[in-house]
Amino acid sequence: MVNDAKKEEILKGLEEIKAQTNCPQDFMCLKFGLEIYEQLEIGDTCAQDSHEGCTFAKEEGSKIICTCPVMKYLGEKFKEE
């Protein structure tokens, strides 16, 4: 579980990354809040069921690989915990 200070740090960095990222789906992946990302193993596999139209979702064999800078950032931050 991420403490409040760490969550504030993550949110600040998240806003900086979002400002630099052109998301064709208006950051739909973030609509459930950060809590879901604490429970997921975020890495290379796309965590979303619906990734149609996402320019960051790349098909690789039977997997959908997420190349989104925002998701990579969250994955790195929650792996630190």
Secondary structure, DSSP 8 states (H G I E B T S, - for coil): ---HHHHHHHHHHHHHHHHH---TTTTGGGTT-THHHHHS--SSB---S--TT-TTEEEETTEEEE--HHHHHHHHHHHT-
